[in-house]
Amino acid sequence: MEINGDKLVDQKIKAKKDVVIIGGGVNGLVAAAYLAKAGRKVILLEKKGRLGGIAVTEEFFPGYKFSSLADGAGYLSPTVASDLKLSQHGLEIVPVDPIVYSLQPDGRNLMISGDVSATSKEISKFSEADAKAYPRFLDLLGKLSTLAESMLYLTPPDLPEFGFKDGIDLLPLLKPVWKVGRKDIMQVVRILPMPVSDILNEWFESDEVKGAISASALINNSFGPQEAGSGYNFLYNWAGSNNGHFRSSGNVLGGMGALSNALANAAKSLGVEIKLNTFVEKIVFDNYVASGVETNNGDHYSAKTIVSSANMNTTFINLLDPYYLDQMFIKHLKNIKYRGTTARIHFVLRELPSFRGVNGNAHKLLSGHIQISPTMTYLQKAYDPIKYGRYSANPYLDIFIPTISDPSMSSDESHLMSVTVKFMPYHLREGDWKSLRDDLAKLVINKIGEYAPGFEKLIKHQKVITPLDLEQDYDLPEGNYVHGEMSLAQFMWMRPIPGHAQYRSPVKNLYLCGAATHPGGGITGINGKNAAREILKD
């Protein structure tokens, strides 16, 4: 098939639908389901043999299933789960508590659970003043997060061109704004640009308590806790946690791929056609309007509406001829900041590690997120080397052992451990991630061994996923999970780029629904829901 001027010729039409969705990540599946629910004929094309994007379960070693990139339950929107009846389509999330178990070198570990009084008692080991402050901290930040949560479901205003329609779109904010009150609204405005370290310094005196809590601000981010704007990511993660605390909890039975399977089942039940192993090679046009897509084998899928859940580079550089794009748009596109700083390592272990301070009830204490983030100073020092193109010698580790709450992930008595490693920059000043793979594994094993003596002897298998692997194997630009870092310079009306924050691309009939759009990443499904709403408006 060729494009002759702006006319499509020699079309080999495989199917004609109302909507073609490019990419079967969580947001693509959610958008497909909502559009089909509204009566549209939808086909979703996924180039890989599996669905889910970063929400996938893989068997790296026979008999052992891992959530490849994301742990626990993610930040799935309860609204999306309810609207699409995901529990009826196989999704089962089991609660885990504690929410965070923060390890200390001396074994005086800090457990933060859903029980506020129990957590306050734990905090009193480090500071009586902090124990008294903690319930008040939860009350205020919880109230502020309700406003932030409302913002997640909004279509951002079309700045700098703000019109009457944009004002109408912001009306849903009035109720939560009224509920929060004028005084606390100013707190939201104040917190967003702050370093999370400044926020926590106002409430707590113990660096151990601040280290346990501030780590939440570093999820899907390339910043340290002392960097301006980390307060925004802190509040964003709180708003999406669904549990009244600063980070999510729970575990998807079957791994994160089970969430994607439930979404696929929901979409299919609503009439969505899903095709795997179907590589979209380009978006095709008729009179400068997106009219379909072409696959690498020459099949053409025609539709009134094209929706891409892929990252911005894939959508506008790989699938489109730049001829159709404004030069200013291309400039903004090239200025999107990715700066991935995350690696993942998966272990098959002979038994549970013996962490210092865990003298009993290990299955309970280690069921949630285990953090090596002993103090806020530790976290900042872990971040500092990436400013110079170096990786952290003392990384922040977020550890999850899924087999405690879901033994089905392992075919025998072995335990599985997945570790998110920060800060590991995609761009290295010296060396490359292919040659540093073994060094990364040794670094993480030694760090865990400092808190769990003899850890190395427990390892049966290990799988390392470097920032480069994230890009090459999972289509994440510069190893960034969320298609563009979560910062104030790239949020609301500036996400993915100014002037195109309302899920509409500069190409007519081409829409966006991936993590590059508002509200960002975190496996919420909200991007897909919001995009479907705007498509139906049009």
C-alpha positions as CSV (number, residue, x, y, z in Angstrom):
1,M,0.0,0.0,0.0
2,E,1.3,3.5,-0.8
3,I,0.3,7.0,-0.1
4,N,-0.1,9.1,-3.3
5,G,0.0,12.7,-2.1
6,D,-2.7,12.7,0.6
7,K,-4.8,10.0,-1.0
8,L,-4.7,6.4,0.0
9,V,-4.4,3.9,-2.9
10,D,-4.4,0.2,-3.3
11,Q,-6.2,-0.5,0.0
12,K,-6.2,-4.1,1.1
13,I,-9.1,-3.8,3.6
14,K,-9.0,-6.5,6.2
15,A,-11.8,-5.1,8.4
16,K,-13.9,-1.9,8.7
17,K,-14.8,-0.8,12.2
18,D,-15.8,2.3,14.1
19,V,-12.6,2.3,16.1
20,V,-9.2,0.8,15.8
21,I,-7.1,0.7,19.0
22,I,-3.3,0.5,18.6
23,G,-1.8,-1.4,21.5
24,G,-3.2,-3.8,24.1
25,G,-1.9,-2.2,27.3
26,V,-4.2,-1.5,30.2
27,N,-5.3,1.8,28.9
28,G,-5.9,0.5,25.4
29,L,-8.1,-2.3,26.8
30,V,-10.0,0.1,29.0
31,A,-10.7,2.5,26.2
32,A,-11.8,-0.3,23.9
33,A,-14.2,-1.7,26.6
34,Y,-15.8,1.7,27.3
35,L,-16.2,2.5,23.5
36,A,-17.7,-0.9,22.9
37,K,-20.0,-0.5,25.9
38,A,-21.2,2.7,24.2
39,G,-22.1,0.7,21.1
40,R,-19.1,1.2,18.9
41,K,-17.6,-1.6,16.8
42,V,-14.0,-1.8,18.1
43,I,-10.9,-3.8,17.1
44,L,-7.8,-3.8,19.2
45,L,-4.4,-4.7,17.6
46,E,-1.5,-5.8,19.7
47,K,1.9,-6.6,18.2
48,K,3.0,-9.0,20.9
49,G,1.5,-12.4,21.7
50,R,0.2,-11.1,25.1
51,L,-1.8,-8.2,26.4
52,G,-1.1,-5.8,29.2
53,G,1.9,-3.6,28.4
54,I,3.6,-3.3,31.8
55,A,0.8,-5.3,33.5
56,V,2.0,-8.7,32.5
57,T,2.8,-12.1,34.1
58,E,5.7,-14.0,32.6
59,E,7.2,-17.4,33.4
60,F,10.9,-16.6,33.3
61,F,11.7,-20.0,34.6
62,P,9.5,-23.2,34.2
63,G,7.0,-23.4,37.0
64,Y,7.6,-19.8,38.3
65,K,5.4,-16.9,37.3
66,F,6.4,-13.3,37.9
67,S,4.7,-9.9,37.5
68,S,7.4,-8.7,35.2
69,L,7.4,-4.9,35.8
70,A,4.7,-4.0,38.3
71,D,3.9,-5.5,41.7
72,G,0.9,-5.8,44.0
73,A,-2.4,-4.4,42.8
74,G,-1.1,-1.3,41.0
75,Y,-3.4,1.7,41.3
76,L,-6.4,0.4,39.4
77,S,-9.3,2.8,39.5
78,P,-12.2,1.5,41.5
79,T,-14.5,3.2,39.0
80,V,-13.0,1.4,36.1
81,A,-13.1,-1.9,38.0
82,S,-16.8,-1.4,38.8
83,D,-17.9,-0.1,35.4
84,L,-16.3,-3.0,33.6
85,K,-17.3,-5.6,36.2
86,L,-13.8,-6.9,36.4
87,S,-14.4,-9.1,39.4
88,Q,-16.9,-11.0,37.2
89,H,-14.2,-11.4,34.5
90,G,-11.6,-13.1,36.7
91,L,-9.9,-10.3,38.6
92,E,-9.3,-11.1,42.3
93,I,-7.3,-8.7,44.5
94,V,-6.3,-9.9,48.0
95,P,-5.5,-7.4,50.7
96,V,-2.1,-7.3,52.2
97,D,-1.0,-5.7,55.4
98,P,1.4,-4.1,56.4
99,I,1.3,-1.7,53.5
100,V,5.1,-1.0,54.0
101,Y,7.7,-2.8,56.0
102,S,10.7,-0.5,56.1
103,L,14.0,-2.3,56.9
104,Q,16.6,-0.7,59.2
105,P,20.3,-1.9,59.3
106,D,20.0,-2.6,63.0
107,G,16.8,-4.6,62.7
108,R,14.5,-1.9,64.3
109,N,12.2,-2.2,61.3
110,L,9.2,0.0,60.9
111,M,5.8,-1.5,60.0
112,I,3.2,0.8,58.5
113,S,-0.2,-0.9,58.3
114,G,-3.8,0.0,57.6
115,D,-4.4,0.1,61.3
116,V,-3.5,3.7,62.3
117,S,-3.2,3.1,66.0
118,A,-0.9,0.1,65.4
119,T,1.2,2.2,63.1
120,S,1.4,5.0,65.6
121,K,2.6,2.5,68.2
122,E,5.3,1.3,65.7
123,I,6.4,4.9,65.0
124,S,6.7,5.5,68.8
125,K,9.8,3.3,68.7
126,F,11.5,6.1,66.8
127,S,9.6,9.2,68.1
128,E,6.7,9.8,70.5
129,A,6.0,13.1,68.8
130,D,5.8,11.5,65.4
131,A,3.5,8.8,66.7
132,K,1.1,11.6,67.8
133,A,1.5,13.5,64.5
134,Y,0.8,10.5,62.3
135,P,-3.0,10.3,62.6
136,R,-3.3,14.1,62.0
137,F,-0.9,13.8,59.0
138,L,-3.2,11.0,57.5
139,D,-6.3,13.1,58.1
140,L,-5.0,16.2,56.3
141,L,-3.2,14.5,53.4
142,G,-6.1,12.2,53.0
143,K,-8.4,15.2,52.6
144,L,-6.1,16.8,50.1
145,S,-5.8,13.6,48.1
146,T,-9.6,13.6,47.5
147,L,-9.2,16.8,45.5
148,A,-6.2,15.3,43.7
149,E,-8.2,12.1,43.0
150,S,-11.0,14.2,41.4
151,M,-8.5,15.8,39.1
152,L,-7.5,12.4,37.8
153,Y,-10.8,12.0,36.1
154,L,-11.0,15.4,34.5
155,T,-10.1,16.4,30.9
156,P,-7.4,19.0,31.4
157,P,-8.1,22.5,30.1
158,D,-6.8,23.4,26.7
159,L,-4.2,25.9,27.8
160,P,-3.0,28.4,26.7
161,E,-6.3,28.6,24.8
162,F,-8.9,28.4,27.7
163,G,-12.5,28.6,26.5
164,F,-16.0,28.2,27.8
165,K,-15.9,24.4,27.1
166,D,-12.8,24.1,29.4
167,G,-14.7,25.9,32.1
168,I,-17.6,23.4,31.8
169,D,-15.2,20.5,32.0
170,L,-13.8,21.8,35.3
171,L,-17.2,22.0,37.0
172,P,-16.8,18.5,38.5
173,L,-14.0,20.0,40.6
174,L,-16.3,22.3,42.5
175,K,-17.7,19.7,44.8
176,P,-14.3,18.4,46.1
177,V,-13.0,21.9,46.2
178,W,-16.0,22.9,48.4
179,K,-15.5,19.8,50.6
180,V,-11.8,20.5,51.1
181,G,-12.3,24.1,51.9
182,R,-10.4,27.3,51.0
183,K,-7.7,26.9,53.6
184,D,-6.8,23.4,52.5
185,I,-7.0,24.2,48.8
186,M,-4.1,26.5,49.5
187,Q,-2.3,23.6,51.1
188,V,-2.7,21.6,47.8
189,V,-1.3,24.5,45.8
190,R,1.6,24.8,48.2
191,I,2.4,21.1,48.4
192,L,2.5,20.4,44.6
193,P,5.8,22.1,43.9
194,M,7.5,21.3,47.2
195,P,10.1,18.6,47.8
196,V,8.5,15.8,49.7
197,S,11.3,16.2,52.2
198,D,10.0,19.6,53.1
199,I,6.5,18.3,53.6
200,L,7.6,15.5,55.9
201,N,10.1,17.7,57.8
202,E,7.1,19.9,58.8
203,W,5.4,16.8,60.4
204,F,8.0,14.4,61.6
205,E,11.4,14.5,63.4
206,S,12.5,10.9,62.8
207,D,14.5,10.3,59.7
208,E,13.5,6.6,59.7
209,V,9.8,7.5,59.7
210,K,10.4,10.0,56.9
211,G,12.4,7.5,54.9
212,A,9.6,5.0,55.0
213,I,7.0,7.4,53.9
214,S,8.9,9.5,51.4
215,A,9.8,6.5,49.2
216,S,6.2,6.7,47.9
217,A,7.1,9.9,46.1
218,L,9.8,8.1,44.1
219,I,7.5,5.6,42.4
220,N,7.5,6.2,38.6
221,N,9.8,9.2,39.1
222,S,13.4,10.0,38.5
223,F,13.7,12.4,41.5
224,G,15.1,12.2,45.0
225,P,13.0,13.3,48.0
226,Q,14.8,16.7,48.2
227,E,14.0,17.6,44.6
228,A,11.3,20.3,43.9
229,G,8.1,18.9,42.6
230,S,8.4,15.5,44.3
231,G,5.5,16.6,46.5
232,Y,3.3,16.4,43.4
233,N,4.1,12.7,42.8
234,F,3.6,12.0,46.5
235,L,0.1,13.4,46.4
236,Y,-0.7,11.7,43.1
237,N,0.3,8.3,44.4
238,W,-1.7,8.9,47.6
239,A,-4.8,9.9,45.5
240,G,-4.6,6.6,43.6
241,S,-3.8,4.3,46.5
242,N,-7.5,3.4,47.1
243,N,-6.7,2.7,50.8
244,G,-6.4,6.1,52.5
245,H,-2.7,5.8,52.7
246,F,0.3,7.1,50.8
247,R,0.8,4.0,48.6
248,S,-1.3,1.2,47.2
249,S,-1.6,-2.3,48.8
250,G,-3.0,-5.6,47.8
251,N,-1.9,-8.4,45.4
252,V,-3.5,-9.5,42.1
253,L,-3.9,-13.2,42.2
254,G,-2.1,-14.7,39.2
255,G,0.1,-11.7,38.9
256,M,-0.5,-8.4,37.1
257,G,-1.2,-10.3,33.9
258,A,-4.5,-11.5,35.5
259,L,-5.6,-7.9,35.6
260,S,-5.0,-7.5,31.8
261,N,-6.8,-10.8,31.2
262,A,-9.8,-9.6,33.2
263,L,-9.8,-6.4,31.1
264,A,-9.6,-8.4,27.9
265,N,-12.4,-10.7,29.0
266,A,-14.5,-7.6,29.8
267,A,-13.8,-6.0,26.5
268,K,-14.6,-9.2,24.5
269,S,-17.9,-9.6,26.4
270,L,-18.8,-6.1,25.2
271,G,-17.9,-7.0,21.5
272,V,-14.3,-5.9,21.2
273,E,-12.3,-7.9,18.7
274,I,-8.7,-8.5,19.8
275,K,-5.9,-9.5,17.5
276,L,-2.5,-10.5,18.9
277,N,0.7,-10.7,17.0
278,T,-0.6,-7.9,14.7
279,F,2.1,-5.3,14.2
280,V,0.8,-1.9,13.1
281,E,3.3,-0.5,10.8
282,K,1.7,2.8,10.0
283,I,-1.4,5.0,10.4
284,V,-2.9,5.8,7.0
285,F,-4.7,8.9,5.8
286,D,-7.3,10.1,3.4
287,N,-7.4,13.8,2.8
288,Y,-5.2,14.5,5.8
289,V,-7.6,12.6,8.1
290,A,-6.5,9.4,9.9
291,S,-8.7,6.7,8.3
292,G,-7.1,3.4,9.3
293,V,-3.9,1.5,10.0
294,E,-1.7,-0.9,8.0
295,T,0.1,-3.9,9.4
296,N,3.5,-5.2,8.4
297,N,1.9,-7.9,6.3
298,G,0.0,-5.3,4.3
299,D,-3.4,-5.8,5.9
300,H,-5.5,-2.6,6.2
301,Y,-7.9,-1.9,9.0
302,S,-10.2,1.0,8.2
303,A,-12.0,3.0,10.9
304,K,-13.6,6.3,11.6
305,T,-11.5,6.7,14.7
306,I,-7.9,5.6,15.5
307,V,-6.8,5.4,19.1
308,S,-3.2,4.9,20.1
309,S,-2.2,3.6,23.5
310,A,1.4,3.4,22.5
311,N,4.1,5.9,23.7
312,M,4.5,9.2,21.9
313,N,7.6,8.2,20.0
314,T,6.0,5.1,18.6
315,T,2.8,6.9,17.6
316,F,4.2,10.0,16.0
317,I,7.7,9.0,14.9
318,N,7.3,5.3,13.9
319,L,3.7,5.2,12.7
320,L,3.3,8.6,11.2
321,D,4.9,10.5,8.3
322,P,6.2,13.8,9.8
323,Y,4.8,15.5,6.8
324,Y,1.4,15.5,8.6
325,L,2.8,17.1,11.8
326,D,3.3,20.8,12.7
327,Q,7.0,21.6,13.4
328,M,6.2,23.0,16.8
329,F,4.4,19.8,17.7
330,I,7.5,17.8,16.7
331,K,9.7,20.2,18.8
332,H,7.5,19.6,21.8
333,L,7.6,15.8,21.1
334,K,11.4,15.7,21.1
335,N,11.4,17.7,24.4
336,I,9.4,15.2,26.4
337,K,11.5,14.1,29.4
338,Y,11.7,10.4,30.0
339,R,14.9,9.8,32.0
340,G,14.1,6.3,33.2
341,T,15.9,5.3,36.4
342,T,14.5,1.8,37.2
343,A,15.7,-1.7,37.0
344,R,14.0,-5.0,38.0
345,I,15.4,-8.2,39.4
346,H,13.4,-11.4,40.0
347,F,14.5,-14.2,42.2
348,V,13.4,-17.8,42.8
349,L,14.3,-18.5,46.5
350,R,14.6,-21.8,48.3
351,E,12.8,-20.3,51.3
352,L,11.9,-16.9,52.8
353,P,14.9,-14.7,53.6
354,S,15.7,-14.1,57.3
355,F,15.6,-10.4,57.6
356,R,17.1,-8.8,60.8
357,G,14.3,-7.9,63.2
358,V,11.8,-10.4,61.8
359,N,11.8,-12.9,64.6
360,G,8.4,-14.4,64.1
361,N,5.3,-14.1,62.0
362,A,7.4,-13.5,58.8
363,H,4.5,-14.4,56.5
364,K,2.5,-11.5,57.9
365,L,5.3,-8.9,58.2
366,L,6.7,-9.6,54.7
367,S,3.4,-9.8,52.8
368,G,3.4,-6.2,51.6
369,H,6.0,-3.9,50.1
370,I,9.4,-4.3,51.9
371,Q,11.5,-1.2,51.5
372,I,15.2,-0.6,51.8
373,S,14.8,3.1,52.3
374,P,16.1,3.4,55.9
375,T,16.2,7.2,56.0
376,M,15.4,10.1,53.7
377,T,19.1,11.0,53.6
378,Y,19.8,7.4,52.3
379,L,17.2,8.0,49.5
380,Q,18.6,11.3,48.5
381,K,22.2,9.9,48.4
382,A,20.8,7.0,46.3
383,Y,19.5,9.5,43.8
384,D,22.4,11.9,43.6
385,P,24.7,9.8,41.3
386,I,22.3,9.8,38.5
387,K,22.8,13.5,38.0
388,Y,26.3,12.6,36.8
389,G,25.3,9.6,34.7
390,R,26.2,7.0,37.4
391,Y,24.1,4.4,39.1
392,S,23.6,4.2,42.8
393,A,26.0,2.1,44.8
394,N,23.4,2.0,47.6
395,P,20.1,1.8,45.8
396,Y,16.6,2.2,47.0
397,L,15.0,-1.2,46.8
398,D,11.2,-2.0,46.8
399,I,10.8,-5.7,47.4
400,F,7.7,-7.8,46.9
401,I,7.3,-11.5,47.7
402,P,4.0,-12.5,45.9
403,T,4.1,-16.1,46.9
404,I,3.2,-15.2,50.5
405,S,-0.3,-14.2,49.5
406,D,-0.5,-16.2,46.3
407,P,1.3,-19.5,46.4
408,S,0.0,-20.4,43.0
409,M,2.8,-18.3,41.4
410,S,5.3,-21.0,42.3
411,S,4.9,-24.7,41.2
412,D,6.8,-25.9,44.4
413,E,7.6,-24.7,47.8
414,S,10.0,-22.0,46.5
415,H,9.3,-18.4,47.2
416,L,9.5,-15.7,44.5
417,M,10.9,-12.2,45.1
418,S,10.6,-9.2,42.7
419,V,12.8,-6.2,43.4
420,T,12.4,-2.7,41.9
421,V,15.8,-1.1,41.9
422,K,16.4,2.7,41.9
423,F,18.3,4.7,40.9
424,M,19.7,3.1,37.7
425,P,19.8,5.7,34.9
426,Y,19.1,4.7,31.3
427,H,21.9,7.2,30.2
428,L,25.2,6.1,31.6
429,R,28.4,8.2,31.4
430,E,30.5,5.1,31.5
431,G,29.8,1.5,30.5
432,D,26.5,0.1,29.2
433,W,23.7,-2.0,30.6
434,K,24.6,-5.0,28.6
435,S,28.0,-5.3,30.2
436,L,26.8,-4.2,33.6
437,R,24.0,-6.7,34.0
438,D,26.0,-9.0,36.3
439,D,27.3,-6.0,38.3
440,L,23.7,-4.9,38.9
441,A,22.7,-8.3,40.2
442,K,25.6,-8.5,42.6
443,L,24.9,-5.0,43.8
444,V,21.3,-5.9,44.7
445,I,22.1,-9.3,46.2
446,N,24.8,-7.7,48.4
447,K,22.5,-4.9,49.5
448,I,19.7,-7.4,50.4
449,G,22.3,-9.5,52.2
450,E,23.1,-6.6,54.5
451,Y,19.6,-6.8,55.9
452,A,19.1,-10.6,55.4
453,P,22.4,-12.4,56.1
454,G,22.9,-15.5,53.9
455,F,20.5,-14.2,51.2
456,E,22.8,-15.2,48.3
457,K,22.6,-18.9,49.4
458,L,18.9,-18.9,49.0
459,I,18.9,-18.0,45.2
460,K,17.9,-20.8,42.7
461,H,17.3,-18.5,39.7
462,Q,17.6,-14.8,38.9
463,K,16.3,-12.6,36.1
464,V,17.7,-9.1,35.6
465,I,15.8,-6.5,33.6
466,T,17.9,-3.4,33.0
467,P,16.7,0.1,31.9
468,L,17.8,-0.9,28.4
469,D,15.7,-4.1,28.5
470,L,12.7,-2.0,29.5
471,E,13.1,0.0,26.3
472,Q,14.0,-2.9,23.9
473,D,11.7,-5.6,25.3
474,Y,8.8,-3.6,26.7
475,D,8.7,-0.5,24.4
476,L,9.3,1.9,27.3
477,P,11.3,4.9,26.0
478,E,14.5,5.3,27.9
479,G,13.2,2.7,30.3
480,N,10.5,5.0,31.6
481,Y,7.4,3.1,32.8
482,V,5.0,6.0,32.4
483,H,5.8,7.3,28.9
484,G,7.3,10.5,30.3
485,E,8.3,11.3,33.8
486,M,5.8,12.5,36.3
487,S,6.8,16.0,37.0
488,L,5.0,19.4,37.3
489,A,6.4,20.3,33.9
490,Q,4.5,17.3,32.4
491,F,1.2,17.1,34.3
492,M,-2.4,18.1,33.6
493,W,-2.5,20.5,30.5
494,M,1.2,19.9,29.8
495,R,0.8,16.1,29.5
496,P,1.8,14.8,27.0
497,I,2.6,18.2,25.6
498,P,0.9,21.7,25.8
499,G,-2.0,22.1,23.5
500,H,-2.8,18.4,23.2
501,A,-3.8,17.4,26.7
502,Q,-7.3,16.4,25.9
503,Y,-6.6,13.0,24.3
504,R,-6.9,14.5,20.8
505,S,-3.8,14.5,18.6
506,P,-3.0,17.2,16.0
507,V,-4.1,14.7,13.4
508,K,-7.9,14.6,12.9
509,N,-9.6,11.4,14.0
510,L,-6.4,10.2,15.8
511,Y,-6.7,10.0,19.6
512,L,-4.3,9.1,22.5
513,C,-5.1,7.0,25.6
514,G,-1.7,5.8,26.9
515,A,0.3,6.6,30.0
516,A,1.7,9.7,28.2
517,T,-1.7,11.3,28.6
518,H,-3.3,12.8,31.8
519,P,-3.3,11.6,34.6
520,G,-0.1,9.6,33.9
521,G,1.0,6.2,34.9
522,G,0.4,3.7,37.7
523,I,-1.8,1.1,36.0
524,T,-5.0,3.0,36.8
525,G,-7.0,2.6,33.6
526,I,-8.1,6.2,34.0
527,N,-6.4,7.4,30.9
528,G,-8.4,4.9,28.8
529,K,-11.7,5.9,30.5
530,N,-11.1,9.6,30.0
531,A,-10.0,9.2,26.4
532,A,-13.1,7.1,25.6
533,R,-15.3,9.9,27.1
534,E,-13.7,12.5,24.8
535,I,-14.0,10.3,21.8
536,L,-17.7,9.8,22.4
537,K,-18.1,13.5,22.8
538,D,-16.8,14.0,19.3
